[in-house]
Amino acid sequence: MNPFALALFVAFTAIATAANADQKGAWSEAVNGVRARLVIGFDPDFAGTEMATVHLEIQNVSDVADPKEIWFDPDRCFVGWQLRDETGKAVPRPGAMVASIITMGPYWITLPYDSTLRLRISVSGYGIRPDGGIALQLPGAFWQVPRRADGRYELSVKFVGSAPKDDARRAWHGTLVLPSVRVQDKIK
């Protein structure tokens, strides 16, 4: 194999491996032509703590060839974040802590017919303890949990679509119950 072909093969293999490293949840049931799921990835470690990233993949599965307009307000559309350990027990959130969170304001998403959009919903700005396992920084929720030899965690939430009352758009409305997604340290 010539050196150029070998380098190209290695680059594509690295990209495919990185893409496959994401931990994807199952798709929710479709509501009004839209379904979604959570996807977990990882940013570079911070002071020895694995920085998990959470993305929302949202998909237009309508049988009508129209776009879906979704009002995306990260501070209000995610309801009931839950993190559970491998026994199904809820992992408590830490008490009062130092945080300086900056999030984007709400905005419209236009989801064309037969399309999928991936949005990063993780935020930053929570106080991260050094060598603190895995950190999950979300709008309105934070956990920093230990790594476990054979354990895992499951993250779930509801996605609620509604629009400002004074807007004339035909916004998507509904509640998607997103199935849990595995949060397992990236070393596994």
C-alpha positions as CSV (number, residue, x, y, z in Angstrom):
1,M,0.0,0.0,0.0
2,N,1.4,3.4,-0.9
3,P,2.1,5.9,1.9
4,F,-0.7,8.3,0.8
5,A,-3.3,5.5,0.8
6,L,-2.1,4.3,4.2
7,A,-2.3,7.8,5.7
8,L,-5.8,8.2,4.2
9,F,-6.9,4.8,5.6
10,V,-5.6,5.7,9.1
11,A,-7.3,9.1,9.1
12,F,-10.7,7.7,8.0
13,T,-10.3,4.9,10.6
14,A,-9.6,7.4,13.3
15,I,-12.7,9.5,12.3
16,A,-14.9,6.4,12.2
17,T,-13.6,5.2,15.6
18,A,-14.3,8.7,17.2
19,A,-17.8,8.8,15.7
20,N,-18.5,5.3,17.0
21,A,-17.3,6.2,20.5
22,D,-20.6,8.2,21.0
23,Q,-23.1,6.4,23.3
24,K,-26.5,6.8,21.6
25,G,-29.8,6.3,23.3
26,A,-32.8,4.8,21.5
27,W,-35.2,7.0,19.6
28,S,-38.3,8.3,21.4
29,E,-41.7,7.6,20.1
30,A,-42.7,10.1,17.4
31,V,-45.0,12.9,18.5
32,N,-46.6,15.1,15.8
33,G,-43.9,13.9,13.2
34,V,-40.9,14.5,15.5
35,R,-38.7,12.1,17.5
36,A,-35.4,12.5,19.4
37,R,-32.7,10.8,21.3
38,L,-29.8,11.7,23.6
39,V,-26.2,11.1,22.5
40,I,-23.2,11.1,24.9
41,G,-19.7,12.0,23.8
42,F,-16.6,13.4,25.6
43,D,-14.6,16.6,25.4
44,P,-10.9,16.6,26.5
45,D,-10.5,15.9,30.2
46,F,-10.3,18.8,32.6
47,A,-8.0,18.4,35.6
48,G,-8.3,14.6,35.4
49,T,-12.1,14.7,35.2
50,E,-13.8,13.2,32.1
51,M,-16.1,15.9,30.6
52,A,-19.1,14.2,29.1
53,T,-21.0,16.0,26.4
54,V,-24.7,15.6,25.8
55,H,-26.3,16.2,22.4
56,L,-29.9,16.0,21.3
57,E,-30.6,14.4,17.9
58,I,-34.0,15.5,16.7
59,Q,-35.5,14.1,13.6
60,N,-38.5,15.0,11.3
61,V,-40.2,11.7,10.6
62,S,-43.5,13.2,9.4
63,D,-45.3,11.7,6.5
64,V,-46.0,15.3,5.3
65,A,-43.2,16.9,3.3
66,D,-43.2,20.1,5.4
67,P,-40.5,21.4,7.7
68,K,-41.1,21.3,11.5
69,E,-40.5,24.6,13.3
70,I,-39.4,24.0,16.9
71,W,-38.9,26.6,19.5
72,F,-35.7,25.6,21.3
73,D,-35.3,27.1,24.8
74,P,-32.6,25.1,26.5
75,D,-33.6,26.5,29.9
76,R,-37.2,25.4,29.6
77,C,-37.6,22.5,27.1
78,F,-35.8,19.9,29.1
79,V,-37.9,18.7,32.0
80,G,-37.0,16.1,34.7
81,W,-33.3,15.3,34.1
82,Q,-32.6,11.9,35.8
83,L,-29.3,10.1,36.3
84,R,-29.6,6.5,37.6
85,D,-26.9,4.0,38.5
86,E,-26.7,0.4,37.3
87,T,-29.2,-0.7,39.9
88,G,-31.8,1.9,38.8
89,K,-31.3,4.1,41.8
90,A,-31.4,7.9,41.2
91,V,-28.1,9.6,41.6
92,P,-28.5,12.7,43.7
93,R,-27.3,16.1,42.5
94,P,-24.7,17.9,44.5
95,G,-26.0,20.6,46.9
96,A,-25.0,24.2,46.6
97,M,-22.0,24.8,44.5
98,V,-20.0,27.4,42.6
99,A,-21.3,28.0,39.1
100,S,-21.2,30.6,36.4
101,I,-23.4,29.2,33.6
102,I,-23.9,31.0,30.3
103,T,-26.4,29.6,27.9
104,M,-27.8,30.8,24.6
105,G,-31.2,32.4,24.5
106,P,-34.1,30.6,22.9
107,Y,-34.2,30.3,19.1
108,W,-36.2,28.7,16.3
109,I,-35.0,25.4,14.7
110,T,-36.3,24.6,11.2
111,L,-36.2,20.9,10.7
112,P,-36.6,20.0,7.0
113,Y,-38.6,17.0,5.9
114,D,-36.8,13.7,6.4
115,S,-33.9,15.3,8.2
116,T,-31.9,14.9,11.5
117,L,-30.3,17.7,13.4
118,R,-27.8,17.2,16.2
119,L,-27.5,20.0,18.9
120,R,-25.1,20.2,21.7
121,I,-27.0,20.8,24.9
122,S,-24.2,20.5,27.4
123,V,-23.2,23.8,29.1
124,S,-20.1,24.7,31.0
125,G,-19.4,26.8,34.0
126,Y,-20.1,24.4,36.9
127,G,-17.4,24.0,39.5
128,I,-15.5,20.8,38.5
129,R,-13.5,18.9,41.2
130,P,-10.1,17.7,40.0
131,D,-9.8,14.0,39.4
132,G,-13.6,13.8,39.9
133,G,-14.7,10.9,37.7
134,I,-17.2,12.0,35.0
135,A,-18.9,15.4,34.9
136,L,-22.3,16.0,33.2
137,Q,-23.1,19.7,32.8
138,L,-26.6,20.3,31.6
139,P,-29.1,23.2,31.5
140,G,-30.6,23.1,35.0
141,A,-28.7,19.9,36.1
142,F,-25.2,18.8,37.1
143,W,-23.6,15.6,38.3
144,Q,-20.0,14.7,38.9
145,V,-20.0,11.0,39.5
146,P,-17.2,8.4,40.1
147,R,-15.9,6.1,37.5
148,R,-17.0,2.5,38.2
149,A,-15.1,-0.6,37.3
150,D,-18.1,-2.5,35.8
151,G,-20.8,0.1,36.4
152,R,-22.6,2.6,34.3
153,Y,-25.1,5.4,34.6
154,E,-28.3,6.1,32.6
155,L,-29.3,9.6,31.7
156,S,-32.9,10.5,30.7
157,V,-35.1,13.6,30.3
158,K,-38.3,14.8,28.6
159,F,-38.2,17.3,25.7
160,V,-41.2,19.6,25.7
161,G,-42.0,21.7,22.6
162,S,-44.0,24.8,22.9
163,A,-43.7,28.3,21.4
164,P,-44.1,31.9,22.6
165,K,-47.8,32.8,22.7
166,D,-47.3,35.9,20.6
167,D,-45.6,34.1,17.7
168,A,-47.6,33.5,14.5
169,R,-45.5,30.5,13.4
170,R,-47.0,27.0,13.2
171,A,-44.7,25.6,15.8
172,W,-44.3,21.9,16.7
173,H,-45.9,21.1,20.1
174,G,-45.5,18.0,22.0
175,T,-43.6,16.1,24.7
176,L,-41.0,13.5,23.8
177,V,-40.0,11.0,26.5
178,L,-36.3,10.4,25.6
179,P,-35.2,6.9,26.5
180,S,-32.2,6.7,28.7
181,V,-28.7,6.7,27.3
182,R,-25.7,5.0,28.8
183,V,-23.1,7.2,30.4
184,Q,-20.0,5.1,30.7
185,D,-16.5,6.4,31.1
186,K,-14.6,6.8,27.9
187,I,-11.8,4.5,29.0
188,K,-14.2,1.5,28.6
